[in-house]
């Protein structure tokens, strides 16, 4: 799902039981009817349980481009450019998931270090 904001959002954010994972950040400038220009940030965003498994997270990210298993299989079977694009997005999904896992690990280590210091 597309997410719009006035400022660039972080790639990973945990709020309560949910994790917000964002990628493909782009800055867009829009001109309204009065000729006023405004800049906004656009990215892909998913909201998932913060304890989601790596496998489920990869699958959820892939579903943003291939909404069901049939469309994913079609891209694979069609071969050529569609297959190449699918494989690139699949690898990107793995990279995003690994980034989230690393984010959680680092965040948990910081919390542990703060608790040990106090």
Helices and strands as residue ranges (DSSP letters): E 2-5, E 12-15, E 18-31, E 37-49, H 54-63, H 69-78, H 80-117
